[in-house]
C-alpha cells in the first residue's frame, strides 16, 4: 500500500434511506469520500437519554482519508438529522494498491 494519505473507513447511521442517500451524495460530491456504501437495515441497540433503545437504522460505510475526518464531521453536523450523529473512523491498514490509489485520486 503506497499512498500519500492515510485511508480510513468511517461509519455513520441514519434513520431513513433518504437521509442516507443525501449524506452519501454530499460526501462524494464534495470529494470528502471516494465511495459511500449504504447498508440497510441494521438493528442498533444503544442508550439514549437514560433509556435503552432498539431501532432499525441505515449504515453508511465511508471510504476517505484521515485528514478529511474533521471536514466529514462538519458536513455531518450541518446536514445529519440526528442530534448526535455517529462518526467513527478506522484506519485501513492494508488493501488493494489499485483501489487505494483510486480512493486517493477521488478525494480533495
Secondary structure, DSSP 4 states (H G I P E B T S, - for coil): ---SS-EEEEEEEESSHHHHHHHHHHHHHTTS-SEEEEEEEEEEEEEETTEEEEEEEEEEEEEEEGGGHHHHHHHHHHH--STT---EEEE-----HHHHHHHHHT--
